[in-house]
Amino acid sequence: MKVITLHPGKERALLRRHPWVYAGAIARGGADSGETVRVESSQGQILGWAACSPSSQIRLRMWSFDPGQRIDADFLRQLLARSIERRVALGIDLRAARLVWGESDGLPGLVVDRFADVVVVQFLSAGAERWREVLLQALREQLPGLRIHERSDVDARAREGLPLRSGWLHGDGSTRVDIEEHGWRLHVDVAGGHKTGFYLDQRDNRLLFARLVGERGLRRVLNCYGYTGGFSLAALGAGAEQVRTVDSSAPALRLAEEHLRDNGHDPARHPLLQADVPTLLREFDAAGERFDAIVLDPPKLAPTLAHAARATRAYKDINRLALRLLRPGGWLFSFSCSGGIDAALFQSVVAGAAVDAGRDAEIVRRVAAAPDHPVLLSFPESDYLKGLLLRAR
């Protein structure tokens, strides 16, 4: 077994059970892509076992902090089985859910989502890639009869020195799948949709929004960065009279149009607008438009801390504009999925936006991803989705 030794003091993060070791923390040692190594402190203390990613700044991703653990096929099969068991214990409907969430489930770089009879997998780290056949066999054993489609076609693969990959791994057929969420019928494109095809992480927040619209009698709703219209369906199903859905993607809006029809709503009465959100918000403000509720769910603007400064300016701008467009007593549901923006910074940015908009607003609730996206206390990076439900005064 190859050994990688850390610089003095660099063991502190691992002793707190954080699963990453950056390249600058390593004093000596190396290994092939995805190879399992023993990690030691500068004093020779065994800190655990990790997969090596020689092309990545995240050089080591920990498999286990137990010095006596053997990293083999049985170990990985057990981890995958426990991931699914945890979600069963939480009462999560596994027909549309995240089954494995990388480091949070002890499987660094592996993401597994299920949509009806299709399982979508992403191998995003060198370690997960090295064990891909073992992990795929374990998935087939745990989820017999389901098709498996790969979506390892994201930038994270390139940072690991891995080629992009996508396509069927087990089974074949249509890559369009129908799922149900809170009684709404939804279509998922596992081959071409965002992420693995759909934003499962917002499932509970869409239900919360539906309840808000229904209980408060909100009538005019604006859904920005609406993708395929999940929050729009939530509002319409709860009784909103007019919902405008805005996105820059024509394919996403075509699917949103299908969602409206298939759930009994006339798209002609609920406009779908292909536009740049900040530009459109400015046009609405100039025209004197006002709304009872606005959803802001932009794409990832700051994947790392290095992008935070530019992203905070963008978040502040769209939140300022949205707050200006709310009627007194109106509601803003604002999100950030950027890893480089933590919850405290996001709240500070939105607070600054309120000041610039000349509006007072109160935080009614803080929200996060659905519980099938677990957040480890030792791995704050897993807490990527931040949301604020605000009421304007």
Secondary structure, 3 states (H helix, E strand, C coil): CEEEEECCCCCHHHHCCCCEEEHHHEEECCCCCCCEEEEECCCCCEEEEEEECCCCCEEEEEEECCCCCCCCHHHHHHHHHHHHHHHHHCCCCCCEEEEEEHHHHCCCCEEEEEECCEEEEEECCHHHHHCHHHHHHHHHHHCCCCEEEEEECCHHHHHCCCCCEEEEEECCCCCEEEEEECCEEEEEECCCCCCCCCCHHHHHHHHHHHHHHHHHCCCEEEEECCCCCHHHHHHHHCCCCEEEEEECCHHHHHHHHHHHHHCCCCHHHCCEEECCHHHHHHHHHHCCCCEEEEEECCCCCCCCHHHHHHHHHHHHHHHHHHHHCEEEEEEEEEEECCCCCCHHHHHHHHHHHHHHHCCCEEEEEEECCCCCCCCCCCCHHHCCCEEEEEEEC
